[in-house]
Amino acid sequence: MSEKKSNAGRKNKYFTNVEPRLEEVREWAEKGLTDAEMMKLLGISHQSFYKYKDEYSEFADALKVGKSFADDLVEQALYKSALGYYYEEETVTNKGEVVSVRKYSKPSNTAQIFWLKNRRKDVWRDKQDIEHSGTVDFEINLEGFSDDDSTEDNG
């Protein structure tokens, strides 16, 4: 009778460190934490992190949903910055009263350029592809040259 060998070894940290914390992972991604910061919080290596992304769709989805949410917020902020916007700010008067003041943030040229270079690449990118159509008419006078002429000095 043969004994079945146990498959003892290191436990898969996904099931102990990651799977129970999928909601936290999504929230961390929403808050803009980097993959490296999340790896540290989960106590897993770089290799494990990317292995889990490939093997466990619920982990990849939590990251994707959280990062997408954060990206959407940044995109909205960039858009507002490009166009300019009003906002409320609290300030203290000379009499010590806290009042709300409406202020205006002017449009940002940098945000506008960034937006257009990314959203309207065909018109706004720095490198333009220019096609030349037509012919170029010029002649090169090779008179006085022969096939035996060499630029090397054999002397």
N, C-alpha and C positions, 0 to 999 in steps of 0.2 A: 504494500500500500504506500503510495507516495503522498507526501504532504504538499499542499498548495503553498507556494512561497507568497509571503505578504508583499504587497507593493508599497512597503514603507519607504519613505523618503520625505523630501520637503513637501509641505502642503502647498496647494495652489493658493497664493495670496488673493487671487481674484475673489474667491468665495468668502474669505474672512476679512479682507481689507477693503475690497472695492464694491462688490455686489450689494452689500447692505447699505452702502453710502452713495448710491446712484443719484439720489435727490440732492445730496450735498455737492456731488460732482457737477450736476447741472447748474446749481446755484453759484458755485465757484467760477464756472465758465461764464455765467451771466455777469459776474462782477469783474471779469477781465483777468482772472488769474491765468498765468502761463501754464503750459503743460508741465514745465519743470517744477513750478510751485505746487501743482496738484500732485505730482509724483511724490514730492516730499511729504505732503499732508497725508497721502495714502500709505506711505512707507514702502513704495515699490520702486524698482529700477526703471531706467529709460527703456530698456529692452522689454520688460514686462508690460509697461504702459502701452507701447505700440503693439505688442502681441495681443493684449486684451482688446485693443481697438479693432484688430483684425478678426479676432475669434468670437467676441461677444457683442452682438449687434446692439443690445440694450446699453452697453457702455459707450459705444460709438455714437448712438443716438442721443444720450444724455449730454455728451460733449458738443455734438452738432447743434442741438436745440439751444443750449446755453450760449454758445459762441455766436449763433445766429441772432439771438436776442440782443447781445451786447453790440454786435456789428450794426444792427438796425438802429440802436440808440445813437451810436456814433455817426451813422449816416444822417440821421435826422438833425443832430447837432451841427454837422458840417453844412448841411443845407441851410439851416437857420443862420449860421455864421456868414455864409456866402451872400445871403439876401439882406441881413440886418434884422433886428428884432427889438421889441420892447420887453422890459422885465421890471419886476418890483424889487425894491431894496429897502430894508429898514435902516433908518438913521435916527440919531438923537438930535433934537433941536437945542437951541441955546437955553431953553427953559427946562431941559432934562426930559422932555417928552419923547417917546419912541413913536415915530411916524413912518408910514410907508410912502416911498417916493417912486414914481414911475420914471425909469431911465431908458435910454435907447443905446443899443450897441450897433455901431455903424457896420455896413457890409465889409467883409474882409476880402481884399483882392486876392490874397493867397488862397483862401478857400474857393473862390470863384475859379481861379486858374486850375487848381487841383481837380475840382469837380469837372470842369470842361475837358481837361486832358484825359480824364478817365472815362467820361461819359460820351464825349464827342471826339474820339481819337482821330477820326478821319479828317477833322478840320483843325483841331487844336494841338496835336502832338508836335513836339519839337522837330522831329525828323520828318521831312516831307519827301514822299516818293514822287519824283517828277519823270514822266515819260517824254522822250523826245520823239516827235514824229516828223518825218521829212528827211531830206538828204543834206549832207555836208559836202560842198564842192570845194576842194582844194587840191593842188598838185604839189608833189614833192619832186624837186629836180635832183636826180641821182647822177647827173652827167659828171664824168670825171671819176666815178667810183667803179671798181671792178669786183668780181667775186673773190679775187685773190687778196684784196686789201685786208690787212689785219690791224687791229689796234694794239697788239702786243709788240713790245720792243725786243727784237731778237738779237740785239747787238751786243 
